[in-house]
Amino acid sequence: MKELLQKIKAEALEAIAAPEADLEEIRVKYLGKKGELTQVLRGMGKLTPEERPVVGALANTVRAEIESAIEERSAEVKAAARAAALKAEKLDVTVPGEEFPVGHFHPLDSVQKQMEEIFIGMGFQIAEGPEVEKSYYNFEALNTPADHPARDIQDTFYITEDILLRSQTSPVQIHVMEEKQPPIRVISPGRVYRADEVDATHSPLFHQCEGIVVDKGITMGDLKGTLEAFAKQMFGSKTRLRFRPHHFPFTEPSAEVDISCFVCGGEGCRVCKGEGWIEILGAGMVHPNVLRNCGIDPEVYSGFAFGMGIERIVMAKYNITDMRLLYENDVRFLKQF
């Protein structure tokens, strides 16, 4: 039996050392419940009392050597596999990396954010409101009666007789004045809709930024000072303003506001079409009827309001001659900004 144990040991160690050895299969074959070494141990009952201790000690030694050989071989296999994996995954740090394009704000978004920062710096708050609006807030509350030309169904997108897509962000100001008593100082940037044909200067969807200030003792001088501070920060410190009389139903007096051309300084060029001035917004003192409609006493409070198209500001700021470029999503155009 000693010779059989030595033979099992030699065969097991040889199998373990083989390059393609299946260590689990070898363990089961020699050390499992039905393994060769186990079968030998079950036959020890046939030995004499003197032989049993000697054969048992040898069998334990053989088992220990086979188990140790399997563990060592297993560690070697794992180490080799790890080394192969590291070699396969090795990075060449000298290889140039791939360049991933980084996006940026659309010019409409970046200019709107700049406008918001300027007015926030002057103490304004940002107010938002629904784009689907009641006709009352879009027209009547703004001193625009039912027979006004702007109420024509051809000029505005109506959903029902009383529900429409807002044609300006002024309704947001009405909501604010209904909910809050003066002092009020807010701007309301956002999308607006009008039934305009698409061309170089018109679109059925565009963006506006309107503002309103209501408090005791507000004058036209406050309006001019506010707009001048905005224009100088947006277009440059040398920018000058020009106010031209105009008519808006919701302000009285009203004015169209121009800025001196930031390209030629007012001398005349192709950007300002030789006039030296660029129209950017409309403004005026809040009409007393608008204050009354919102529950604010015009005998106590006064205010000013202004509104500008963000597309117009972008086009003026970057010398863009066709509004459609802002909506076509041509990356070649947008990369310039």
Secondary structure, DSSP 8 states (H G I E B T S, - for coil): -HHHHHHHHHHHHHHHHSTT--HHHHHHHHHSTTSHHHHHHHGGGGS-TTHHHHHHHHHHHHHHHHHHHHHHHHHHHHHHHHHHHHHHT---TTS-----------HHHHHHHHHHHHHHHTT-EE----SEEEHHHHTGGGT--TTSGGGSTTTS-BSSSSEEE-SSSHHHHHHHHHH--S-EEEEEEEEEE-----SSS--SEEEEEEEEEEETT--HHHHHHHHHHHHHHHH-TT--EEEEEEEETTEEEEEEEEEE-TTTTTS--TTTTTSSEEEEEEEEEE-HHHHHHTT--TTT-EEEEEEEEHHHHHHHHHT---GGGGTS--HHHHTT-
